[in-house]
């Protein structure tokens, strides 16, 4: 499957600035986020933008989700991460459901490394939970 084109040249430029193999992994995460959004009811269009210089994914049309950001981890060779808003309970929820699938950082980070395979199904579920966070809160 061919990678999706970038709508924002600034986001594309940030991806181009990552070194390999981190860039390949971050591009795979990008596709996973966009695919998961397409497959998850109620998410709608995902906007790809930069927040704090990091590729970020928002649900402005439906406001169903909490922002997901990604970046290389500069002080960890081969490290990269997904970042979530710290005043949500998302990472706490991920820890409860997937205690051994990921390394977590505080209440806002899933840490990954190019030397390890991606646990795709659990990661897809975590992304879907983030993309529907506000929608689920409204249903309570």
Protein Blocks (a to p, Z undefined) as FASTA:
>chain_A
ZZdddfblklmmmmmmpccfklmmmmmmmmmmmmmmmmpghklpaddddeehiacdddfk
nomaccddddddfklghiacddddfkbcklmmmmmmmmmlpccehjlbccddfkbccdfk
lmmmmmmmmmmmmmmmmmZZ
